[in-house]
Amino acid sequence: MYTQNFDALLINLVTPSSAASVLNETANHDIPVILFNREADKKDLSISKQTWYVGTAAKKAGAIQADMLQNVWNTGKINLDRNKNNKLDYILIEGEQTHFDAVRRTNGFLENSQNLPLNQLTNLSADWQRDLASMKFSKLDTSIIQSAEAIICNNDDMALGVYDYYKQHNLKLPLILGINNSPEMNQKIQAGEIYGTVDNGTNDQISYICKLLNDILNKDTANYHKIWYSKPFAIEK
């Protein structure tokens, strides 16, 4: 790819820790690069002046999950607190344990939910995957599953994996929160089966990337910052 005379490369890094090796190569070949979705370390973005990142503020997405949960607790505690222990018993399901987005989304949720009487029953890491989330959830002690009043997930696929488990076992669904606003997740929210998710402002990211690509072609990128975040927002039933 580096030798094919592309005007620019648009890259979604599967492993953000590989950014340095990729960006050193693109710098050597003088190719502009827009990274998106998975954020690289800031020192890697400084390898070349022709490198930008477009994404969302992962920590903010987690904070919005906390806000949604706080609102439900404030307005519907009588329904959410099933065991009447005045605590919100929940399970946290994270993406890759060392992934920047997983860490930031989790931290955003925990830091913004300090006014809630949270009681974390357990936490899982399911590598962003629906089937893995469902499988790991099925291995939990049944008493934990039955006690869970809310399931907080780092993304929609894992949230849908939890949904699958409850449906397969004909269990009453707890409050489930995800991140991404995937089409299926949105459908489940509109149907009232899943409570909510966070839209990362993907359409705004696409518009920004297209504008940046056009300005790369016109060599008019002097006013662009290295990092641009869209504004995430809540999607609720």
KEKE-3310 file (N, C-alpha, C; in steps of 0.2 Angstrom, whole numbers, plus 5000, padded with zeros to 4 digits):
npx = (5004:5010:5018:5010:5006:4995:4984:4980:4979:4966:4964:4959:4965:4968:4975:4980:4992:5001:5003:5014:5024:5016:5014:5027:5031:5022:5026:5038:5035:5029:5015:4999:4989:4974:4968:4955:4942:4949:4959:4976:4991:4996:5009:5013:5005:5012:5022:5022:5018:5008:4997:4982:4969:4952:4938:4929:4926:4930:4929:4919:4908:4906:4903:4891:4883:4883:4875:4863:4860:4859:4848:4838:4838:4835:4822:4815:4818:4810:4806:4818:4827:4826:4828:4826:4837:4842:4853:4861:4863:4875:4882:4898:4903:4917:4927:4942:4955:4966:4964:4963:4950:4941:4946:4945:4931:4926:4931:4926:4912:4913:4918:4909:4898:4898:4888:4879:4872:4881:4883:4894:4893:4900:4913:4917:4927:4925:4931:4924:4915:4900:4895:4905:4903:4890:4893:4903:4895:4886:4893:4893:4889:4873:4866:4872:4868:4854:4853:4857:4853:4856:4866:4881:4889:4903:4901:4889:4888:4892:4883:4871:4875:4873:4859:4855:4857:4848:4836:4837:4836:4824:4822:4819:4823:4836:4841:4849:4864:4873:4886:4887:4876:4871:4862:4854:4854:4848:4835:4831:4830:4820:4810:4808:4815:4828:4837:4845:4858:4874:4876:4890:4891:4894:4890:4894:4908:4910:4907:4917:4929:4927:4928:4941:4949:4946:4952:4965:4968:4968:4979:4977:4978:4982:4975:4970:4968:4977:4969:4952:4936:4920:4904:4897:4880:4865:4855:4839:4825)
npy = (4994:5006:5009:5013:5025:5032:5046:5048:5039:5031:5024:5012:5006:4990:4986:4998:5000:4997:5008:5017:5010:5009:5023:5028:5021:5027:5040:5040:5038:5049:5050:5056:5053:5048:5043:5033:5029:5019:5026:5032:5033:5050:5054:5045:5051:5062:5059:5062:5076:5075:5068:5063:5061:5055:5054:5049:5055:5044:5043:5052:5045:5034:5042:5047:5036:5034:5045:5042:5031:5036:5045:5036:5029:5040:5043:5031:5022:5013:5003:4999:4995:4980:4971:4979:4984:4996:4998:4999:4985:4979:4973:4974:4975:4974:4979:4974:4972:4980:4990:5006:5013:5005:5006:5020:5022:5014:5021:5033:5030:5025:5036:5046:5041:5042:5047:5038:5023:5012:4994:4983:4968:4959:4959:4957:4953:4954:4956:4965:4957:4949:4935:4930:4938:4933:4920:4920:4927:4917:4908:4913:4913:4908:4915:4928:4932:4933:4942:4954:4970:4980:4980:4985:4990:4990:4991:4990:4977:4968:4971:4966:4953:4949:4952:4942:4930:4932:4931:4918:4910:4913:4924:4938:4954:4964:4981:4987:4994:5000:5005:5014:5013:5004:4998:4986:4987:4999:4996:4987:4995:5005:4996:4994:4984:4985:4996:5008:5016:5024:5036:5038:5049:5046:5050:5063:5062:5055:5066:5075:5068:5067:5081:5084:5075:5081:5093:5089:5085:5097:5103:5110:5110:5117:5123:5112:5103:5090:5080:5076:5076:5069:5073:5063:5056:5052:5038:5033:5023)
npz = (5000:5004:4993:4982:4978:4984:4988:5001:5016:5025:5041:5052:5066:5071:5082:5092:5098:5088:5081:5079:5071:5059:5056:5055:5043:5034:5035:5030:5017:5014:5015:5018:5033:5040:5055:5063:5074:5083:5095:5094:5104:5109:5107:5096:5086:5083:5075:5062:5053:5045:5050:5057:5070:5070:5080:5094:5111:5122:5136:5139:5133:5142:5154:5150:5150:5164:5168:5162:5169:5182:5180:5179:5191:5199:5195:5194:5204:5213:5204:5199:5209:5213:5224:5235:5242:5243:5235:5219:5211:5200:5184:5176:5160:5150:5136:5127:5140:5141:5131:5125:5123:5130:5143:5145:5143:5154:5165:5163:5166:5179:5186:5185:5191:5204:5213:5214:5223:5220:5218:5213:5206:5199:5186:5169:5155:5138:5125:5116:5109:5104:5105:5114:5125:5129:5131:5142:5151:5154:5161:5174:5191:5195:5205:5205:5192:5194:5203:5197:5193:5184:5168:5163:5148:5138:5124:5111:5105:5115:5124:5117:5117:5131:5131:5123:5131:5142:5135:5129:5140:5145:5155:5165:5159:5164:5167:5153:5146:5133:5121:5106:5097:5087:5073:5076:5090:5092:5087:5097:5108:5104:5104:5117:5124:5128:5138:5134:5125:5119:5107:5096:5088:5075:5062:5061:5062:5050:5041:5045:5042:5028:5024:5029:5020:5008:5010:5012:4999:4993:4999:5010:5025:5036:5047:5054:5069:5078:5084:5083:5090:5090:5097:5109:5112:5122:5119:5122:5128)
capx = (5000:5014:5021:5005:5005:4989:4984:4979:4976:4961:4966:4956:4970:4965:4979:4982:4999:5005:5002:5021:5027:5012:5015:5034:5031:5018:5030:5044:5033:5026:5008:4994:4985:4968:4966:4949:4939:4954:4964:4983:4994:4998:5016:5013:5002:5017:5028:5021:5014:5002:4993:4976:4964:4945:4935:4925:4929:4928:4927:4913:4903:4905:4900:4884:4880:4882:4870:4857:4858:4857:4841:4833:4838:4831:4814:4811:4821:4806:4806:4825:4829:4821:4828:4825:4842:4844:4859:4860:4867:4876:4888:4901:4906:4922:4931:4949:4956:4971:4962:4962:4943:4938:4948:4942:4924:4924:4933:4921:4906:4914:4920:4903:4892:4899:4882:4874:4874:4883:4886:4897:4892:4906:4915:4919:4930:4923:4934:4920:4911:4893:4895:4910:4899:4885:4896:4906:4889:4882:4897:4893:4885:4866:4864:4874:4864:4847:4853:4859:4848:4859:4872:4884:4893:4908:4899:4883:4889:4892:4876:4867:4876:4869:4852:4854:4857:4842:4831:4837:4834:4817:4823:4817:4828:4838:4842:4855:4866:4878:4889:4888:4870:4871:4855:4850:4853:4843:4829:4829:4828:4814:4805:4807:4818:4834:4835:4849:4865:4877:4878:4896:4891:4897:4889:4898:4914:4911:4907:4923:4934:4927:4931:4948:4951:4946:4958:4972:4969:4970:4984:4974:4976:4986:4971:4967:4971:4979:4964:4945:4931:4913:4900:4892:4874:4862:4849:4835:4818)
capy = (5000:5012:5011:5013:5032:5035:5053:5048:5033:5031:5018:5010:5002:4985:4987:5005:5000:4996:5015:5019:5006:5011:5030:5028:5020:5032:5046:5039:5038:5055:5049:5059:5048:5049:5037:5034:5024:5017:5031:5030:5038:5056:5054:5042:5055:5067:5056:5065:5082:5073:5062:5066:5056:5057:5049:5051:5055:5038:5044:5055:5040:5031:5047:5048:5030:5035:5050:5038:5026:5041:5047:5030:5028:5046:5043:5024:5018:5008:4998:4997:4992:4974:4967:4984:4985:5003:4998:4997:4980:4979:4969:4978:4971:4978:4976:4972:4975:4986:4994:5013:5015:5001:5009:5026:5021:5012:5026:5038:5028:5025:5043:5050:5038:5042:5048:5032:5018:5006:4988:4979:4961:4956:4962:4953:4956:4950:4958:4968:4952:4947:4928:4929:4941:4929:4914:4922:4928:4910:4905:4916:4910:4910:4920:4934:4934:4934:4948:4960:4975:4983:4978:4991:4987:4995:4992:4987:4970:4964:4972:4961:4946:4948:4951:4935:4926:4932:4929:4911:4907:4916:4928:4945:4958:4970:4987:4986:5000:4999:5011:5014:5014:5000:4997:4981:4990:5004:4993:4984:5001:5007:4991:4994:4978:4987:5003:5013:5016:5030:5037:5042:5055:5043:5054:5069:5060:5054:5072:5078:5065:5069:5087:5083:5072:5086:5098:5086:5085:5104:5105:5116:5107:5120:5124:5106:5100:5083:5076:5079:5072:5071:5073:5057:5058:5047:5036:5030:5021)
capz = (5000:5004:4987:4977:4976:4986:4990:5008:5019:5031:5044:5058:5068:5075:5088:5093:5100:5082:5077:5078:5065:5053:5055:5053:5036:5030:5035:5026:5010:5013:5014:5024:5036:5045:5059:5065:5078:5089:5096:5096:5109:5106:5104:5090:5081:5082:5071:5056:5053:5040:5053:5061:5072:5071:5084:5100:5118:5125:5143:5139:5132:5149:5158:5148:5153:5171:5168:5160:5175:5187:5179:5180:5198:5202:5193:5194:5209:5215:5199:5197:5215:5214:5230:5240:5247:5242:5231:5212:5210:5193:5182:5171:5154:5147:5130:5129:5146:5140:5126:5127:5123:5136:5150:5146:5144:5160:5169:5163:5169:5186:5189:5184:5194:5212:5218:5214:5227:5216:5221:5207:5208:5196:5180:5164:5149:5132:5119:5111:5105:5106:5107:5119:5131:5130:5134:5148:5156:5155:5166:5180:5196:5194:5210:5203:5186:5196:5207:5193:5191:5178:5165:5159:5143:5134:5117:5109:5103:5121:5127:5114:5120:5137:5129:5120:5136:5145:5130:5128:5147:5147:5161:5165:5157:5168:5163:5149:5143:5128:5117:5098:5094:5081:5071:5080:5097:5092:5086:5103:5112:5102:5106:5124:5127:5130:5140:5131:5122:5118:5100:5096:5083:5069:5056:5062:5061:5043:5038:5046:5038:5021:5023:5029:5014:5003:5011:5010:4991:4991:5003:5015:5031:5041:5053:5057:5075:5077:5086:5083:5094:5089:5103:5110:5115:5124:5115:5127:5126)
cpx = (5004:5017:5016:5002:4998:4989:4983:4977:4972:4961:4962:4961:4967:4969:4982:4990:5004:5006:5009:5024:5023:5014:5022:5034:5028:5022:5035:5042:5029:5018:5004:4990:4980:4967:4959:4947:4943:4959:4971:4986:4996:5005:5017:5010:5007:5022:5028:5017:5007:4998:4988:4972:4957:4941:4930:4928:4926:4926:4921:4907:4901:4902:4892:4880:4878:4876:4863:4855:4856:4850:4836:4832:4834:4823:4811:4815:4817:4806:4813:4828:4825:4822:4827:4830:4845:4851:4857:4865:4868:4882:4891:4904:4911:4924:4937:4952:4961:4970:4960:4954:4940:4940:4945:4934:4922:4926:4928:4914:4907:4915:4913:4897:4893:4893:4877:4877:4876:4885:4888:4897:4898:4908:4918:4923:4929:4925:4929:4915:4905:4893:4899:4906:4894:4888:4899:4900:4886:4886:4897:4888:4877:4863:4866:4869:4857:4847:4855:4853:4850:4865:4874:4889:4897:4906:4892:4883:4889:4886:4871:4868:4873:4862:4850:4853:4851:4836:4831:4835:4827:4817:4821:4823:4830:4839:4849:4857:4872:4881:4889:4882:4870:4864:4851:4849:4848:4836:4826:4827:4822:4808:4804:4811:4824:4834:4839:4856:4868:4879:4885:4897:4895:4896:4893:4905:4915:4911:4914:4929:4933:4929:4938:4951:4951:4951:4965:4973:4971:4975:4983:4973:4980:4982:4968:4971:4972:4973:4957:4940:4924:4910:4895:4886:4870:4856:4845:4828:4813)
cpy = (5006:5014:5012:5020:5034:5042:5053:5041:5034:5024:5017:5004:4996:4985:4994:5005:4999:5003:5017:5016:5008:5018:5031:5027:5025:5039:5046:5039:5044:5055:5052:5053:5050:5043:5038:5028:5022:5022:5029:5035:5044:5057:5050:5047:5061:5065:5060:5071:5081:5068:5066:5060:5059:5052:5052:5051:5049:5039:5047:5050:5036:5036:5047:5041:5031:5040:5046:5034:5031:5043:5042:5029:5034:5045:5036:5019:5012:5002:4995:4993:4986:4971:4972:4984:4992:5004:4996:4991:4979:4975:4974:4973:4975:4975:4974:4976:4981:4991:5001:5015:5011:5004:5016:5026:5019:5017:5032:5036:5028:5032:5047:5047:5038:5044:5043:5027:5012:5000:4983:4972:4957:4960:4957:4957:4952:4952:4961:4964:4950:4940:4927:4932:4936:4922:4915:4923:4921:4906:4908:4912:4912:4915:4927:4937:4936:4941:4955:4964:4979:4980:4983:4988:4992:4996:4989:4979:4966:4965:4967:4954:4944:4948:4944:4930:4926:4930:4921:4907:4910:4920:4935:4949:4963:4976:4986:4992:4998:5006:5009:5015:5011:4999:4992:4984:4995:5001:4990:4990:5004:5002:4991:4988:4980:4994:5009:5012:5023:5031:5041:5047:5052:5047:5060:5068:5058:5061:5076:5075:5067:5076:5088:5080:5077:5091:5095:5086:5092:5107:5111:5113:5111:5122:5118:5104:5093:5078:5080:5074:5074:5071:5068:5060:5052:5045:5031:5028:5026)
cpz = (5000:4997:4981:4975:4978:4989:4998:5010:5025:5034:5051:5061:5073:5082:5088:5095:5094:5078:5075:5072:5059:5051:5053:5045:5032:5030:5030:5018:5009:5011:5020:5026:5041:5049:5062:5070:5084:5089:5098:5101:5105:5104:5098:5084:5079:5077:5064:5056:5049:5043:5058:5064:5073:5075:5089:5106:5121:5132:5143:5138:5138:5154:5156:5150:5160:5172:5167:5166:5181:5186:5180:5187:5202:5201:5194:5199:5212:5211:5198:5203:5217:5221:5236:5245:5247:5239:5224:5211:5202:5191:5176:5166:5150:5140:5132:5135:5146:5134:5128:5128:5129:5142:5151:5147:5151:5166:5169:5166:5177:5190:5189:5188:5202:5216:5218:5219:5224:5220:5215:5209:5205:5189:5175:5158:5143:5125:5114:5108:5108:5109:5113:5126:5133:5134:5141:5153:5158:5161:5173:5185:5195:5199:5208:5197:5189:5200:5203:5191:5185:5175:5161:5155:5140:5127:5117:5108:5110:5125:5124:5116:5126:5136:5127:5126:5140:5141:5130:5135:5149:5154:5160:5164:5162:5164:5160:5146:5139:5126:5110:5094:5087:5079:5075:5087:5097:5091:5093:5108:5110:5104:5113:5128:5131:5132:5136:5128:5121:5110:5100:5091:5077:5063:5055:5060:5053:5039:5039:5042:5031:5019:5024:5023:5008:5003:5010:5003:4989:4995:5007:5022:5037:5048:5056:5064:5074:5079:5086:5086:5092:5096:5104:5113:5117:5119:5120:5124:5128)
residu = (MET:TYR:THR:GLN:ASN:PHE:ASP:ALA:LEU:LEU:ILE:ASN:LEU:VAL:THR:PRO:SER:SER:ALA:ALA:SER:VAL:LEU:ASN:GLU:THR:ALA:ASN:HIS:ASP:ILE:PRO:VAL:ILE:LEU:PHE:ASN:ARG:GLU:ALA:ASP:LYS:LYS:ASP:LEU:SER:ILE:SER:LYS:GLN:THR:TRP:TYR:VAL:GLY:THR:ALA:ALA:LYS:LYS:ALA:GLY:ALA:ILE:GLN:ALA:ASP:MET:LEU:GLN:ASN:VAL:TRP:ASN:THR:GLY:LYS:ILE:ASN:LEU:ASP:ARG:ASN:LYS:ASN:ASN:LYS:LEU:ASP:TYR:ILE:LEU:ILE:GLU:GLY:GLU:GLN:THR:HIS:PHE:ASP:ALA:VAL:ARG:ARG:THR:ASN:GLY:PHE:LEU:GLU:ASN:SER:GLN:ASN:LEU:PRO:LEU:ASN:GLN:LEU:THR:ASN:LEU:SER:ALA:ASP:TRP:GLN:ARG:ASP:LEU:ALA:SER:MET:LYS:PHE:SER:LYS:LEU:ASP:THR:SER:ILE:ILE:GLN:SER:ALA:GLU:ALA:ILE:ILE:CYS:ASN:ASN:ASP:ASP:MET:ALA:LEU:GLY:VAL:TYR:ASP:TYR:TYR:LYS:GLN:HIS:ASN:LEU:LYS:LEU:PRO:LEU:ILE:LEU:GLY:ILE:ASN:ASN:SER:PRO:GLU:MET:ASN:GLN:LYS:ILE:GLN:ALA:GLY:GLU:ILE:TYR:GLY:THR:VAL:ASP:ASN:GLY:THR:ASN:ASP:GLN:ILE:SER:TYR:ILE:CYS:LYS:LEU:LEU:ASN:ASP:ILE:LEU:ASN:LYS:ASP:THR:ALA:ASN:TYR:HIS:LYS:ILE:TRP:TYR:SER:LYS:PRO:PHE:ALA:ILE:GLU:LYS)
# end
